[in-house]
Amino acid sequence: MSFICFTILPIFIGTIGLSHYLSPICCTPFVDSHTASLHSELNKVYFSDCPTKLFSLDGFKTKVRLFTGAFVLNYATTEKLLMDMNNNGINKAIIQQINPPDKNSADIMEEIVTKNERLYTFGSVHPFDKNIDSQIKHYMNLHIKGWKLNPHVCGFSIDCKESSALIEKLSKTGLPILCCSGLGLPQNVLSTNIPSKQTKKDVLNQRLDKYEIVLNTFPDTTFILAHSGCFEFENMVNLLKNHQNVYTDISIQPAEHIKTLIEKTGSERILFGTDYPFVTQAFSILSVLRATKNEDERTFIFSKNAKKLLNE
């Protein structure tokens, strides 16, 4: 079985026109000290809280969400995605697929993107597939803009020998490789009984120290590391500093982290993203607006960087 996920892992959308659409909101009004303090606290807020006790209301709710999270994909139809894009002033979006070995939705995705010029897609190949060369060849005849790897969801370590062999083949196509990155849960949650044993094992597949090995092996390949390393955000700053071939998207990150990325690495390799449909597009839009201080930074993040990667 294959899942079609509309911008589910990172959606560095807003490739055209988003920052201009939002520019009237970007002016900073005069606020009193109480309002400024409130804004400062909001800048630290993630899209979700992370309880550390299973035997609590929040812990139980989180356990249920982790078990039933995939059901949110029922929301991710083409029509609903486009409706949300219209409501949030987003012009274009990347849609993704998640597949087990030897399964893919390449032709379905091709049909979707050829029917709607506002949607793009990336090819998806599993490292354990039997016919990797033929899959890559087939994808290169379709309208893909890059490649997507899902270490956590698809159950492989990003630095395993099969993954490295696949990345070597994908690198030869000259297209960017988008990967989920970083711990998807904070360490203090991983040490509890809230996530299952399998979840704890899977989230380790995309730790940033594993990406350090991959990036050193493929210094000339363009990588997009999704979610800014999730709960390993501090390490993402160092990766961006040390590897000029790396971009990152800001999906799930609060404004304070995005601001830190801009201050320490610049805005030229940061991409807008949301993790839709798990996270609303509005959360990421507001986080970027809170983090940026001028229109140049917003233009790079909302539009210019993505257009460069997508050759638009």
C-alpha positions as CSV (number, residue, x, y, z in Angstrom):
1,M,0.0,0.0,0.0
2,S,1.3,3.5,-0.8
3,F,0.3,6.7,0.8
4,I,0.0,10.0,-1.1
5,C,0.8,12.8,1.3
6,F,0.1,16.3,0.3
7,T,3.0,18.4,1.6
8,I,3.1,16.1,4.5
9,L,6.7,16.0,5.5
10,P,8.0,19.4,4.5
11,I,6.1,21.5,2.2
12,F,8.5,24.4,1.2
13,I,5.6,26.0,-0.5
14,G,5.0,29.6,-1.5
15,T,7.5,29.6,-4.3
16,I,5.8,32.5,-6.1
17,G,4.2,35.6,-4.6
18,L,3.6,34.6,-1.0
19,S,5.8,37.3,0.6
20,H,4.2,40.0,-1.5
21,Y,0.7,38.7,-0.6
22,L,1.7,39.0,3.1
23,S,3.7,42.2,3.0
24,P,0.9,44.4,4.3
25,I,0.9,42.4,7.5
26,C,4.6,42.7,8.0
27,C,4.8,46.2,9.4
28,T,5.5,46.4,13.1
29,P,2.9,48.4,15.1
30,F,3.7,50.3,18.2
31,V,3.1,48.0,21.2
32,D,3.3,48.6,25.0
33,S,5.6,46.6,27.2
34,H,2.9,44.0,28.1
35,T,2.2,43.3,24.5
36,A,5.9,43.0,23.7
37,S,6.3,40.5,26.5
38,L,3.4,38.4,25.1
39,H,4.9,38.5,21.6
40,S,8.2,37.3,23.1
41,E,6.6,34.3,24.7
42,L,4.7,33.4,21.5
43,N,7.9,33.4,19.6
44,K,9.0,30.3,21.6
45,V,5.8,28.3,21.0
46,Y,6.1,25.1,19.0
47,F,3.1,23.8,17.0
48,S,2.5,21.2,19.8
49,D,3.3,20.6,23.4
50,C,5.3,17.5,24.4
51,P,4.2,16.0,27.8
52,T,6.6,13.8,29.7
53,K,4.2,11.7,31.8
54,L,2.1,9.0,30.2
55,F,-0.3,8.8,33.2
56,S,-1.7,12.3,32.6
57,L,-4.4,13.8,30.4
58,D,-1.8,15.3,28.0
59,G,0.3,12.2,28.1
60,F,-2.7,10.0,27.2
61,K,-3.8,12.4,24.4
62,T,-0.2,12.3,23.0
63,K,-0.2,8.5,23.1
64,V,-3.4,8.5,21.1
65,R,-2.1,11.0,18.6
66,L,1.1,9.0,18.0
67,F,-1.0,5.9,17.4
68,T,-3.7,7.5,15.2
69,G,-1.7,10.3,13.6
70,A,-1.9,8.8,10.1
71,F,-5.7,9.3,10.0
72,V,-5.1,13.0,9.5
73,L,-4.0,12.1,5.9
74,N,-7.7,11.6,5.2
75,Y,-7.8,15.4,5.2
76,A,-5.1,15.7,2.5
77,T,-7.1,15.7,-0.7
78,T,-6.1,17.9,-3.7
79,E,-9.2,20.0,-3.2
80,K,-8.6,20.7,0.5
81,L,-5.0,21.4,-0.1
82,L,-5.8,24.0,-2.8
83,M,-8.5,25.5,-0.6
84,D,-6.1,26.0,2.3
85,M,-3.5,27.4,-0.1
86,N,-6.0,29.9,-1.3
87,N,-7.0,30.9,2.2
88,N,-3.3,31.4,3.2
89,G,-2.2,33.2,0.0
90,I,0.1,30.3,-1.1
91,N,0.6,30.0,-4.9
92,K,2.5,26.7,-5.3
93,A,3.1,23.6,-3.2
94,I,5.2,20.4,-3.2
95,I,3.2,17.2,-2.7
96,Q,4.9,14.0,-1.5
97,Q,4.3,10.3,-1.3
98,I,5.4,7.8,1.3
99,N,6.0,4.2,0.2
100,P,7.1,0.9,1.6
101,P,9.8,-1.1,-0.4
102,D,8.8,-1.9,-4.1
103,K,5.7,0.3,-4.0
104,N,5.3,3.8,-5.3
105,S,2.7,6.2,-6.5
106,A,4.7,7.8,-9.3
107,D,2.1,7.7,-12.0
108,I,-0.7,8.9,-9.6
109,M,1.5,11.9,-8.6
110,E,2.3,12.6,-12.2
111,E,-1.4,12.7,-13.0
112,I,-2.1,15.1,-10.1
113,V,0.7,17.6,-11.0
114,T,0.0,17.6,-14.7
115,K,-3.6,18.5,-14.1
116,N,-2.7,21.4,-11.7
117,E,0.1,23.8,-12.4
118,R,0.2,25.0,-8.8
119,L,1.4,21.6,-7.6
120,Y,4.9,20.0,-7.9
121,T,6.2,16.6,-6.7
122,F,9.4,14.8,-5.9
123,G,10.3,11.2,-6.8
124,S,10.4,8.7,-4.0
125,V,12.6,5.6,-4.0
126,H,13.1,3.2,-1.1
127,P,16.7,2.1,-0.4
128,F,15.5,-1.5,-0.2
129,D,13.7,-1.5,-3.6
130,K,14.7,-4.2,-6.0
131,N,14.6,-2.2,-9.2
132,I,16.1,1.1,-8.2
133,D,17.8,1.9,-11.5
134,S,14.5,1.4,-13.5
135,Q,12.5,3.4,-11.0
136,I,15.0,6.4,-11.3
137,K,14.8,6.2,-15.1
138,H,11.0,6.2,-15.0
139,Y,10.9,9.1,-12.6
140,M,13.3,11.1,-14.8
141,N,10.7,10.9,-17.6
142,L,8.1,12.5,-15.4
143,H,7.6,16.0,-14.0
144,I,9.6,15.7,-10.8
145,K,11.5,18.5,-9.2
146,G,13.7,16.4,-6.8
147,W,13.8,13.3,-4.6
148,K,12.3,12.6,-1.2
149,L,13.7,10.2,1.4
150,N,11.8,9.3,4.6
151,P,14.2,7.6,7.0
152,H,11.9,7.7,10.1
153,V,8.6,6.8,8.4
154,C,10.0,4.2,6.0
155,G,12.2,2.4,8.5
156,F,15.8,2.8,7.4
157,S,18.8,4.7,8.8
158,I,19.9,7.6,6.5
159,D,23.6,6.5,6.8
160,C,23.0,2.7,6.1
161,K,24.8,1.2,3.2
162,E,21.6,0.8,1.2
163,S,20.7,4.5,1.7
164,S,24.2,5.6,0.8
165,A,24.1,3.6,-2.4
166,L,20.7,5.1,-3.3
167,I,21.9,8.7,-2.6
168,E,24.9,8.1,-4.9
169,K,22.5,7.1,-7.7
170,L,20.1,10.0,-7.0
171,S,23.0,12.5,-6.9
172,K,23.9,11.8,-10.5
173,T,20.5,13.2,-11.6
174,G,21.5,16.7,-10.4
175,L,18.2,17.1,-8.6
176,P,18.0,18.1,-4.9
177,I,17.3,15.5,-2.3
178,L,14.8,16.3,0.4
179,C,15.1,14.3,3.7
180,C,13.3,14.3,7.0
181,S,15.9,15.2,9.6
182,G,16.5,15.3,13.3
183,L,14.7,13.7,16.3
184,G,11.0,14.0,15.9
185,L,10.5,13.8,19.6
186,P,12.5,15.6,22.4
187,Q,14.8,13.4,24.5
188,N,12.7,13.8,27.6
189,V,9.7,12.3,25.8
190,L,11.8,9.5,24.3
191,S,12.8,8.5,27.8
192,T,9.1,7.8,28.8
193,N,6.6,5.2,27.8
194,I,4.6,7.6,25.7
195,P,6.1,6.6,22.4
196,S,6.2,2.9,21.5
197,K,9.5,1.0,21.3
198,Q,9.3,1.0,17.5
199,T,8.7,4.7,17.4
200,K,11.8,5.3,19.6
201,K,13.8,3.1,17.3
202,D,12.5,4.8,14.1
203,V,13.2,8.4,15.2
204,L,16.9,7.6,15.6
205,N,17.1,6.8,11.9
206,Q,17.4,10.5,11.0
207,R,19.6,11.9,13.8
208,L,21.7,14.8,12.6
209,D,25.0,13.1,13.5
210,K,24.0,10.5,10.9
211,Y,23.5,13.3,8.3
212,E,27.0,14.5,9.1
213,I,28.3,11.3,7.7
214,V,26.1,11.5,4.6
215,L,27.0,15.2,3.9
216,N,30.7,14.5,4.2
217,T,30.3,11.6,1.7
218,F,28.3,13.7,-0.9
219,P,29.6,17.3,-0.6
220,D,28.5,18.2,-4.1
221,T,24.9,17.1,-3.8
222,T,22.2,19.6,-2.8
223,F,20.3,18.4,0.3
224,I,17.2,19.9,1.9
225,L,16.9,18.8,5.5
226,A,13.3,19.1,6.6
227,H,12.0,20.5,9.9
228,S,15.4,22.2,10.7
229,G,16.4,19.1,12.6
230,C,13.1,19.0,14.6
231,F,14.2,18.8,18.3
232,E,17.9,18.9,17.3
233,F,17.6,22.4,16.1
234,E,20.9,23.6,17.6
235,N,22.8,21.0,15.6
236,M,21.1,22.1,12.4
237,V,22.8,25.5,12.8
238,N,26.2,23.9,12.8
239,L,25.3,21.7,9.8
240,L,24.3,24.7,7.8
241,K,27.5,26.5,8.7
242,N,29.7,23.6,7.8
243,H,28.0,22.4,4.6
244,Q,27.1,24.9,2.0
245,N,25.2,22.3,-0.1
246,V,22.5,22.1,2.6
247,Y,19.2,23.9,2.8
248,T,16.6,23.5,5.5
249,D,12.9,24.2,5.9
250,I,11.3,25.7,9.0
251,S,8.3,23.4,9.4
252,I,7.2,22.9,13.0
253,Q,9.9,25.4,14.3
254,P,8.9,28.4,16.4
255,A,9.8,31.9,15.5
256,E,12.6,32.2,17.9
257,H,14.4,29.2,16.3
258,I,13.8,30.6,12.8
259,K,15.3,34.0,13.9
260,T,18.4,32.2,15.2
261,L,18.8,30.4,11.9
262,I,18.7,33.7,10.0
263,E,21.1,35.5,12.4
264,K,23.7,32.7,12.4
265,T,23.4,31.3,8.8
266,G,21.6,34.0,6.8
267,S,18.2,33.6,5.0
268,E,19.6,32.3,1.6
269,R,19.3,28.6,2.5
270,I,16.1,28.6,4.6
271,L,12.8,27.4,3.1
272,F,9.2,27.9,4.2
273,G,7.5,24.6,5.2
274,T,4.6,23.4,7.3
275,D,4.3,19.6,7.6
276,Y,0.8,19.9,6.3
277,P,-1.7,18.4,7.0
278,F,-0.3,17.7,10.5
279,V,0.4,21.4,11.0
280,T,-1.6,24.3,9.7
281,Q,0.0,26.5,7.0
282,A,-0.9,29.6,9.1
283,F,1.4,28.5,12.0
284,S,4.5,28.5,9.8
285,I,3.5,31.7,8.0
286,L,3.2,33.6,11.3
287,S,6.4,32.0,12.7
288,V,8.3,33.3,9.7
289,L,6.7,36.8,9.9
290,R,7.6,37.0,13.6
291,A,11.2,35.8,12.9
292,T,12.0,38.1,10.0
293,K,12.9,41.8,10.2
294,N,12.7,42.9,6.6
295,E,11.2,42.1,3.2
296,D,14.4,40.7,1.8
297,E,14.5,37.9,4.5
298,R,10.9,37.1,3.8
299,T,11.3,37.0,0.1
300,F,14.2,34.5,0.4
301,I,12.4,32.2,2.8
302,F,8.9,32.4,1.2
303,S,9.8,32.5,-2.4
304,K,13.3,33.1,-3.8
305,N,15.1,30.1,-2.3
306,A,12.5,27.6,-3.4
307,K,12.4,29.1,-6.9
308,K,16.1,28.6,-7.2
309,L,15.9,25.0,-6.2
310,L,13.0,24.3,-8.4
311,N,14.5,26.1,-11.4
312,E,11.5,28.4,-11.6
